[in-house]
Amino acid sequence: MNKQLGKFKQSVDLSCSDLLRSADSTSLRDVYDLLKQKMTEIESLISKMDVVITTRLHGTVLALKNEVPVIPVDPIAGGAKITLQVKTLNWPVLFNANDIVDKTLEDALDYCLSITAKQKAKQCALEAVLQLNKIKEKFLKEIKELEN
């Protein structure tokens, strides 16, 4: 899968940044520590991008949080947490490790570089905040009920 994405990246005329390229060869704990230390820097970089192509949940979430269109690729055959998050946020672009095709990636890239995608990313960010606020309100209400 990473070879396919690398080949695609070379075939398009874009400036690319591999923020966590070394993450595949490190432990999950190392990735967690890196993210914890560098989250502000990473989020700042993502917020300045035109589009994000990622196989990571955090890349997907941070892109949409910052209203940046994203091409998420769920590396788990059949889909897992990235697929669930993308569907929950109602983002229209999603690839599975089994269905990466250069032409489809090109179409997704064209869409993600459009004004329509930028507007959709903004809408997804706003809807996510609303969903989180509802969860927070429900949680606080249930805590209050426990206290009574």
N, C-alpha and C positions, 0 to 999 in steps of 0.2 A: 504494500500500500504506500509506504513512504517513497519507494522508488517511482511509483506512478505520480505522486504529487510533485516530487522533485523534477521529473520529466516535464510535467505540465508547467511548473514554475519557469523552467528554462525556455518553454515554447512561447511564453507571453512576454510582452514588453512592459515589465513592471519592475519597480524597485522593491526588493523583498528583504525582510528581516526575519531571521530564524531566532526568535526570542528564547525558546527553550529547546533548541535542537539537540543539546546533549542530554535531555531528560530521558530519552530512550535507553541510555546506557547507565543511568544512575538509579539508585533505589528510590522508592516512593518517599522515604523519609528525607532523602537529599532534595528531592523535588519540593517537598513541603517546606523544608527549611529555606530553600531558594525563594520560593514564592512568598513566604512570610517576610523575608528580608527585603525583597525587591518589589513587593506588590505595588507600591506607589509608583516606582519607576516604570514597571511593566504597564500599569494602567495608563500612565501618561503617554507612553509610546503608542499603545493601542488607540487611545483617543485621537491621535493625530493621523491615523491611517485612513485610507479611503475604503479599504476592505480587508478583512481578516480571513485567512484560510487556516483552519485549525483542526487537529484531532483531539483537542483537550476541552473538557467541560469548562474550565476557568476561562480559556480563550473565547469560547462561545458566549459565556455569560458577561464577561467584561466588555466584549465588543458591543453587544446589544445594550448593556448598561450605559455605554458611552455613545450610543446612537450610531454605531459603525456597522454597516452591513457585514454579514459573516457568511462564510461557506464552511459550515461544520461537517466534518467527516467522522462518523461514529466508527471507531476501529473494531468494535465488537460485532461479529457476524450476527445479523438479525436485529441489531440495535440494542442499546442499553441506556445508560444515564444521559448521554448527549441527545439521543433520540427523544427520550422522555422530556428533557428540558426544552428542546426545540418545539416539540408539539405543545407543551404547556404554555410557552410564550407565543405560540401561533406564528412562528417565523416560517416563511414559505420555502426556504432552501435547506436541504438536508441530504447528505450522502451517507451511504453505508459502505463499509470496507469492500463489500462484494460488488458494488455497482458503480465504481469509478470509471468513467469514460471521458476521454479528453474533450470531445464535442460537448458533452453535457456540462463539464466543468467550465468550458468557454462560455456557454449560455448562462450559467450561474454567475460567472464573473461579469459578463455584460449587464445582467440584471443588477448585481450588487453595486456596480458603478453608476447606476441610474439614480435620478432624483426620486423616483418611486420607491426604490429600495431604502434610500436614506430616510424618507418619510415613514416607511414601514418600520425601520429600526427604531425610530423615535417613538412610534406608536407602541411597539413592543416594550420599550423601556418604561413608558408611562403606565402601561397595563401591568407590568411586573411590580411596579411600586404600589399600585392599587391592590394587587393580590397580596403583597406582603403586609400592607396596612390592615387588610381584612383579617389575615392570620394573626397579626399582633393584637388587634381588638378582641378577637375571639379568645386568644390565649389569656389576655389580661382579665377578661370577663370571667373566665373559668377559674382563674386564680382567686379573684375576689369572692366567687361563690364558695370556694374551698375554705376561705378565711372566715366566712360567716357561719 
